[in-house]
Amino acid sequence: CSGCELNCQLINRFHENAPQMHESKIISLVDGVEKQFDFLITTTPTQIDGKEYLIILIKDISAQKRKQALERIFFHDIINLAGSLNGIIKLVTSQQSKEIFDKYLPASLRLSGELMDEINSQRDISLAEVGELAIKNEWVNSIQVISHVEEMLTYYKESKDKQIRIDEQFEDVEFISDKRILERILLNMGKNALESSTTGEYILLECKKENGTVTFSVYNSKPIEPEIQSRVFHRSFSTKGTNRGLGTYSMKLLGEGFLGGKVWFKSHPQEGTRFFLSLPA
């Protein structure tokens, strides 16, 4: 494609005289599911019979990069959450005041819940990437699922001074899926929408059933820049700085690779952004 890192790098390397090394990401369809590869590319210019050639060595470093990304993001988030929780506990124990205890108990419960959720999330992604994530299908209800997701989103610090709305036309649908994995995907969508929103704005949780599928969607008003849209589902890609990036990647990995659905998004400067998850119903 026009944004292919490998293609752009090779074009640039053709005019250099010394061997060069760089990394490149490529997405391929494997058994109908998108799979991401990381390659270490070594290019060496040479001449044969007066013609210029570029010798290209490609090494698959996907496992190494996957491990690095998981560990980097995991430790970053865990340290932040554990540090905040530790700070609150120290404050409560040092003050020995019932008023302080009552004030900070809800925050400590929220942080401990986020800490457990983060650990479980990283575990699920690690298992999913090697195809070992166990799926437990059961009858689930769309209203119950989204109500739990809405409640969980209110615990995240990103929800401060923002509204989480459920669409008035949200459809009540019964279908079979893995409830825990489904809620994790929708939580990632919701958290991503909250992170993209500013104070006073809202995100919208939606659901509709048509043509034998149930489609969940999460809306926020911020558009995604056209030049980065093709990389939204790349592992470790993020617009939020370093040590981020598994949220959108895991949506695709879990939703398509394990729930048998389809994950995509639409974004427009005047209309904002919607992430979708469509599942058999």
BELJORA-V11760 format. One record per residue. N is the residue number from 0. SS is DSSP state (H for helix, E for strand, - for the rest). Layout:
n=N ss=SS
n=N ss=SS
//
This chain:
n=0 ss=-
n=1 ss=-
n=2 ss=-
n=3 ss=-
n=4 ss=H
n=5 ss=H
n=6 ss=H
n=7 ss=H
n=8 ss=H
n=9 ss=H
n=10 ss=H
n=11 ss=H
n=12 ss=H
n=13 ss=-
n=14 ss=-
n=15 ss=-
n=16 ss=-
n=17 ss=-
n=18 ss=-
n=19 ss=E
n=20 ss=E
n=21 ss=E
n=22 ss=E
n=23 ss=E
n=24 ss=E
n=25 ss=E
n=26 ss=E
n=27 ss=E
n=28 ss=E
n=29 ss=E
n=30 ss=-
n=31 ss=-
n=32 ss=E
n=33 ss=E
n=34 ss=E
n=35 ss=E
n=36 ss=E
n=37 ss=E
n=38 ss=E
n=39 ss=E
n=40 ss=E
n=41 ss=E
n=42 ss=E
n=43 ss=E
n=44 ss=E
n=45 ss=E
n=46 ss=E
n=47 ss=E
n=48 ss=-
n=49 ss=-
n=50 ss=E
n=51 ss=E
n=52 ss=E
n=53 ss=E
n=54 ss=E
n=55 ss=E
n=56 ss=E
n=57 ss=E
n=58 ss=E
n=59 ss=E
n=60 ss=-
n=61 ss=H
n=62 ss=H
n=63 ss=H
n=64 ss=H
n=65 ss=H
n=66 ss=H
n=67 ss=H
n=68 ss=H
n=69 ss=H
n=70 ss=H
n=71 ss=H
n=72 ss=H
n=73 ss=H
n=74 ss=H
n=75 ss=H
n=76 ss=H
n=77 ss=H
n=78 ss=H
n=79 ss=H
n=80 ss=H
n=81 ss=H
n=82 ss=H
n=83 ss=H
n=84 ss=H
n=85 ss=H
n=86 ss=H
n=87 ss=H
n=88 ss=H
n=89 ss=H
n=90 ss=H
n=91 ss=H
n=92 ss=H
n=93 ss=H
n=94 ss=H
n=95 ss=-
n=96 ss=-
n=97 ss=H
n=98 ss=H
n=99 ss=H
n=100 ss=H
n=101 ss=H
n=102 ss=H
n=103 ss=H
n=104 ss=H
n=105 ss=H
n=106 ss=H
n=107 ss=H
n=108 ss=H
n=109 ss=H
n=110 ss=H
n=111 ss=H
n=112 ss=H
n=113 ss=H
n=114 ss=H
n=115 ss=H
n=116 ss=H
n=117 ss=H
n=118 ss=H
n=119 ss=H
n=120 ss=H
n=121 ss=H
n=122 ss=H
n=123 ss=H
n=124 ss=H
n=125 ss=H
n=126 ss=H
n=127 ss=H
n=128 ss=H
n=129 ss=-
n=130 ss=-
n=131 ss=-
n=132 ss=-
n=133 ss=-
n=134 ss=-
n=135 ss=-
n=136 ss=-
n=137 ss=E
n=138 ss=E
n=139 ss=E
n=140 ss=E
n=141 ss=H
n=142 ss=H
n=143 ss=H
n=144 ss=H
n=145 ss=H
n=146 ss=H
n=147 ss=H
n=148 ss=H
n=149 ss=H
n=150 ss=H
n=151 ss=H
n=152 ss=H
n=153 ss=H
n=154 ss=-
n=155 ss=-
n=156 ss=H
n=157 ss=H
n=158 ss=H
n=159 ss=-
n=160 ss=-
n=161 ss=-
n=162 ss=E
n=163 ss=E
n=164 ss=E
n=165 ss=E
n=166 ss=-
n=167 ss=-
n=168 ss=-
n=169 ss=-
n=170 ss=-
n=171 ss=-
n=172 ss=-
n=173 ss=E
n=174 ss=E
n=175 ss=E
n=176 ss=E
n=177 ss=-
n=178 ss=H
n=179 ss=H
n=180 ss=H
n=181 ss=H
n=182 ss=H
n=183 ss=H
n=184 ss=H
n=185 ss=H
n=186 ss=H
n=187 ss=H
n=188 ss=H
n=189 ss=H
n=190 ss=H
n=191 ss=H
n=192 ss=H
n=193 ss=H
n=194 ss=H
n=195 ss=H
n=196 ss=-
n=197 ss=-
n=198 ss=-
n=199 ss=-
n=200 ss=-
n=201 ss=E
n=202 ss=E
n=203 ss=E
n=204 ss=E
n=205 ss=E
n=206 ss=E
n=207 ss=E
n=208 ss=E
n=209 ss=E
n=210 ss=-
n=211 ss=-
n=212 ss=E
n=213 ss=E
n=214 ss=E
n=215 ss=E
n=216 ss=E
n=217 ss=E
n=218 ss=E
n=219 ss=E
n=220 ss=-
n=221 ss=-
n=222 ss=-
n=223 ss=-
n=224 ss=-
n=225 ss=H
n=226 ss=H
n=227 ss=H
n=228 ss=H
n=229 ss=H
n=230 ss=H
n=231 ss=-
n=232 ss=-
n=233 ss=-
n=234 ss=-
n=235 ss=-
n=236 ss=-
n=237 ss=-
n=238 ss=-
n=239 ss=-
n=240 ss=-
n=241 ss=-
n=242 ss=-
n=243 ss=-
n=244 ss=-
n=245 ss=H
n=246 ss=H
n=247 ss=H
n=248 ss=H
n=249 ss=H
n=250 ss=H
n=251 ss=H
n=252 ss=H
n=253 ss=H
n=254 ss=H
n=255 ss=H
n=256 ss=H
n=257 ss=-
n=258 ss=-
n=259 ss=-
n=260 ss=-
n=261 ss=E
n=262 ss=E
n=263 ss=E
n=264 ss=E
n=265 ss=E
n=266 ss=E
n=267 ss=E
n=268 ss=-
n=269 ss=-
n=270 ss=-
n=271 ss=E
n=272 ss=E
n=273 ss=E
n=274 ss=E
n=275 ss=E
n=276 ss=E
n=277 ss=E
n=278 ss=E
n=279 ss=E
n=280 ss=-
//
